[in-house]
Amino acid sequence: MLQIIPIRDLKNTSEISQMCKESNEPIYITKNGYGDMVIMSMEVYKEKMFMLDVYDKLMAAEEEIKSGKTLDADSSIKSIREKYNV
């Protein structure tokens, strides 16, 4: 569930820390009614960074496919066998 808290609530650091650990989503911080910051637990941050890396690699792979920089499996295996005399 989306959590939004005002910046003045950041004074309660242990409570905010607990909220971050219990939530699987970022917590949005507002200042004067407008979005200002986002905080999250280390676990959520690591997961988000991992998924961002996966998406970047998928996009790169899709670009290689579009530009024709790939080989089908049979051609790849044949090339490897020829290269290593297997």
Secondary structure, 3 states (H helix, E strand, C coil): CCEEEEHHHHHCHHHHHHHHHHCCCCEEEEECCEEEEEECCHHHHHHHHHHHHHHHHHHHHHHHHHCCCCCCHHHHHHHHHHHHCC
